[in-house]
Amino acid sequence: MSTTPSWHQKLIGGFKRTSDKLVGNLAGLGAARLDDATLDEIEEALIASDLGPATAARVRQRLADGQFERNMEELGIRLVVAEEVARALAPVAEPLEVDAFPRPQVILVIGVNGSGKTTTIAKLASMFMEQDYGVMLAAGDTFRAAAIGQLRTWAERIGVPIVTGPEGGDAAGIVYEAVKQATATGIDVLIVDTAGRLQNKRELMDELAKIRRVLGRLNPEAPHDVVLVLDATTGQNALNQIEVFKEVAGVTGLVMTKLDGTARGGVLVAAAEKYGMPIHAIGVGEKVDDLRPFDAMEVARIIAGVEELL
């Protein structure tokens, strides 16, 4: 019998701190009649759980509209929370689809240093390979030798080709070479690492603009996706990063990592509510298969601590 945990089990473990925080914040609320003061406390508890003000307000309104005149146990409140979290996540739970023609589909991956960007690229590559797509990596973060070396190590580990250049080299030139090689060898997906420095937004914006120009000469549709990797452990700061990278890089979708290392996983819901961008996958571990697209209701039930009841 296999002892490898299922994705569902990984999600339960990954969101445990987040769920425990939410359940703890709601503890003791709801047993009394749901008057205005109790509803205010519930709304504040949800905001304190990083679910964001929009979801918290919707839960409060649901409770006020439907349950105001009678008692409601804490479990009932959590069931409403699960429904409203699912409502927030369902429209944005969109896996990355490989549908570019001509190939390759070019995916620029961006994010601040330390967000798990390089590891996420390897996990995305592995996910595509499971679907029998040919994958190539391009080490476009030439600002740090460590980034190039780390991506090369991952490429060797999962068995995909990689195009690299020297530290400090021209990122756009590397991307140009990678697209040419990918096209010539029939690669389906080209995943491009990009510099993660936000200290000088203008430099980063200029570099990404240059990469886009080079791609445009080879394939007017490229890049097909610009994916921002977010570290869930940074909490509300992750929302600030979406704001900045939207402006700087034209983000088309999100991946949220390190959900297993934080009680702030509710920020996944806040990001969905505030920006409505596709969230392509979530990460709940270090292994190469610990990044996956997600089911909104499944994640909602786990966050609300009610998945075993439904």
C-alpha positions in Angstrom: 0.0 0.0 0.0 1.4 3.4 -1.0 2.4 5.8 1.8 2.6 8.7 -0.6 0.1 11.3 0.5 -2.6 12.3 -2.0 -2.9 15.9 -3.3 -6.0 16.2 -1.0 -3.9 15.2 2.0 -1.2 17.6 1.0 -3.7 20.4 0.8 -5.0 19.6 4.3 -1.5 19.6 5.7 -0.5 22.7 3.6 -3.5 24.8 4.8 -3.4 23.5 8.4 -2.0 26.7 9.9 -4.4 28.8 7.9 -7.4 26.7 8.9 -6.3 26.6 12.5 -6.0 30.4 12.5 -9.4 30.9 11.0 -11.1 28.4 13.3 -9.3 29.9 16.3 -10.4 33.4 15.3 -14.0 32.3 15.1 -13.9 30.2 18.3 -16.8 31.1 20.6 -18.6 33.3 18.1 -22.1 32.5 16.9 -23.5 30.5 19.8 -25.5 33.5 20.9 -28.1 35.3 18.8 -26.3 37.0 15.8 -26.7 40.6 16.8 -24.8 43.5 15.2 -22.0 43.2 17.7 -21.5 39.5 17.0 -21.6 40.0 13.3 -19.0 42.7 13.6 -16.8 40.3 15.6 -17.2 37.6 12.9 -16.3 40.1 10.1 -13.2 41.2 12.0 -12.2 37.6 12.7 -12.3 36.8 9.0 -10.3 39.9 8.1 -7.8 38.9 10.8 -7.6 35.5 9.0 -6.3 37.3 5.8 -9.4 36.4 3.8 -9.8 40.1 2.8 -12.5 42.6 3.5 -14.7 41.7 0.5 -15.2 38.0 1.5 -15.6 39.0 5.2 -18.3 41.5 4.3 -20.1 38.9 2.1 -20.1 36.4 5.0 -21.4 39.0 7.4 -24.2 39.9 5.0 -25.1 36.3 4.4 -25.4 35.7 8.1 -27.3 38.9 8.7 -29.8 38.1 5.9 -30.3 34.5 6.6 -29.7 33.8 10.3 -30.2 37.0 12.1 -33.3 35.9 14.0 -32.0 32.6 15.3 -29.0 31.1 16.9 -26.2 29.8 14.8 -23.4 27.6 15.9 -19.8 28.3 15.0 -19.8 25.3 12.6 -22.7 26.9 10.6 -20.7 30.0 10.3 -17.7 28.1 9.0 -19.9 26.4 6.4 -21.0 29.9 5.1 -17.3 30.9 5.1 -16.5 27.8 3.0 -19.3 28.7 0.5 -18.1 32.3 0.2 -14.4 31.4 -0.1 -15.3 29.0 -2.9 -17.4 31.7 -4.6 -14.3 34.0 -4.5 -11.9 31.3 -5.8 -14.0 29.5 -8.4 -13.7 32.2 -11.2 -9.9 32.4 -10.9 -9.0 28.7 -10.6 -7.6 28.4 -14.1 -4.8 25.9 -15.0 -2.3 27.0 -17.5 -3.3 25.6 -20.9 -0.9 24.9 -23.7 -2.7 26.1 -26.7 -0.2 28.3 -28.6 0.1 27.9 -32.3 2.7 27.9 -33.6 4.7 26.4 -30.8 6.4 27.0 -28.5 4.1 28.6 -25.9 6.3 31.1 -24.1 5.7 31.6 -20.4 7.6 34.4 -18.6 7.9 33.8 -14.9 8.4 36.8 -12.7 8.6 37.4 -9.0 10.8 38.9 -6.3 13.9 37.0 -5.2 13.1 34.5 -2.5 9.5 33.9 -3.6 10.3 30.4 -4.8 10.4 31.5 -8.5 13.1 29.1 -9.7 11.7 26.1 -7.9 8.3 26.9 -9.2 9.6 27.0 -12.8 10.9 23.4 -12.3 7.5 22.3 -10.8 5.6 23.9 -13.7 7.9 22.1 -16.2 7.4 18.8 -14.4 3.6 19.4 -14.5 3.7 20.0 -18.3 5.9 16.9 -18.8 3.3 14.8 -17.0 0.9 15.9 -19.8 3.4 14.8 -22.4 4.5 18.3 -23.5 8.1 18.9 -24.5 9.5 21.6 -22.2 12.6 23.9 -22.4 13.9 26.4 -19.8 15.6 29.7 -20.4 17.8 31.3 -17.7 16.8 34.9 -18.2 17.6 36.0 -14.7 21.2 36.8 -15.6 21.5 39.3 -12.7 22.5 36.5 -10.3 24.8 33.6 -11.0 23.1 31.6 -8.3 19.8 31.8 -10.2 21.4 30.5 -13.4 23.1 27.6 -11.5 19.9 26.7 -9.6 17.8 26.6 -12.8 20.5 24.5 -14.5 20.5 22.0 -11.6 16.7 21.7 -11.8 16.8 21.2 -15.6 19.3 18.3 -15.1 17.2 16.8 -12.3 13.9 16.8 -14.3 15.5 16.1 -17.6 14.7 19.1 -19.8 17.0 21.2 -22.0 18.0 24.7 -20.8 19.5 27.7 -22.6 21.8 29.8 -20.4 24.3 32.6 -20.7 26.9 34.3 -18.5 26.1 36.2 -15.4 25.3 39.8 -16.4 24.6 38.7 -19.9 21.8 40.0 -22.2 18.6 38.3 -21.0 16.8 39.2 -24.3 19.6 37.5 -26.3 19.2 34.3 -24.2 15.4 34.3 -24.7 15.9 34.9 -28.5 18.3 31.9 -28.7 15.9 29.8 -26.6 12.9 30.5 -28.8 15.0 29.6 -31.9 16.1 26.3 -30.4 12.6 25.5 -29.1 11.1 26.1 -32.5 13.7 24.1 -34.3 13.4 21.1 -32.0 9.6 21.1 -31.7 9.3 22.1 -28.0 5.8 22.8 -26.8 6.5 25.0 -23.8 9.4 27.4 -23.2 9.5 28.7 -19.6 11.6 31.8 -19.1 13.1 32.8 -15.7 13.4 36.6 -15.4 15.2 39.0 -13.0 13.5 39.3 -9.6 14.8 42.7 -8.5 12.2 45.3 -7.8 14.6 47.8 -6.2 14.8 49.6 -9.6 11.5 49.2 -11.2 12.6 51.1 -14.3 15.5 48.7 -15.0 13.2 45.7 -14.6 10.6 47.3 -16.8 13.1 48.1 -19.5 14.5 44.6 -19.4 11.1 43.0 -19.7 10.2 45.4 -22.5 13.3 44.3 -24.4 12.5 40.6 -24.0 9.0 41.3 -25.3 10.4 43.1 -28.4 12.7 40.2 -29.1 9.9 37.7 -28.7 7.6 39.8 -30.9 10.1 39.5 -33.8 10.0 35.7 -33.5 6.3 35.2 -32.6 3.9 38.2 -32.4 1.8 36.2 -29.9 4.6 35.7 -27.4 4.8 35.9 -24.5 1.6 33.9 -24.2 1.6 34.1 -20.4 3.3 36.3 -17.8 3.1 34.4 -14.5 3.8 36.1 -11.1 5.1 33.8 -8.4 3.9 34.9 -4.9 5.2 33.7 -1.5 2.2 33.2 0.7 4.3 33.6 3.9 4.6 37.4 3.1 0.8 37.8 3.7 -0.6 41.1 2.6 2.7 42.1 1.0 1.9 39.6 -1.7 -1.0 41.8 -2.7 1.4 44.8 -2.9 3.6 42.7 -5.3 0.6 42.0 -7.6 -0.1 45.7 -7.8 3.6 46.6 -8.7 4.2 43.7 -11.1 0.9 44.3 -12.9 2.2 47.8 -13.7 5.8 46.7 -14.5 5.3 43.4 -16.3 1.7 43.0 -17.5 1.0 40.0 -15.3 -1.6 37.6 -16.8 -1.8 35.0 -14.0 -0.6 34.0 -10.5 1.0 31.0 -8.8 1.1 31.1 -5.0 3.8 29.1 -3.2 4.8 28.1 0.4 1.2 27.8 1.6 2.4 25.0 3.9 4.7 27.4 5.7 2.3 30.0 6.9 -1.0 30.8 8.7 -1.6 33.5 6.1 -2.9 31.3 3.3 -6.1 33.3 3.4 -4.3 35.8 1.2 -5.1 33.4 -1.7 -8.7 34.4 -1.2 -7.9 38.1 -0.8 -5.9 38.1 -4.0 -8.7 36.4 -5.9 -11.2 39.0 -4.6 -9.1 42.1 -5.2 -7.6 41.3 -8.6 -9.7 38.6 -10.2 -6.6 37.3 -12.0 -6.3 33.6 -12.9 -4.5 31.6 -10.2 -3.0 28.8 -12.2 -1.6 26.7 -9.3 -0.8 26.6 -5.7 2.3 25.1 -3.9 2.1 23.2 -0.6 5.5 21.6 -0.3 9.1 21.3 -1.6 8.8 18.2 -3.9 8.5 18.6 -7.6 4.9 17.4 -7.6 3.8 19.7 -4.8 2.5 22.4 -7.2 -0.9 21.8 -8.8 -4.0 23.5 -10.1 -6.7 23.5 -7.5 -10.4 22.9 -7.0 -12.0 26.0 -5.5 -14.5 24.1 -3.3 -12.0 21.7 -2.0 -9.6 24.5 -0.9 -12.5 26.5 0.5 -13.6 23.6 2.7 -10.1 23.0 3.9 -9.5 26.6 4.8 -12.8 26.8 6.7 -12.1 23.5 8.5 -15.2 21.7 7.3 -13.9 19.4 4.6 -14.5 16.3 6.6 -18.1 17.1 7.0 -19.1 17.5 3.3 
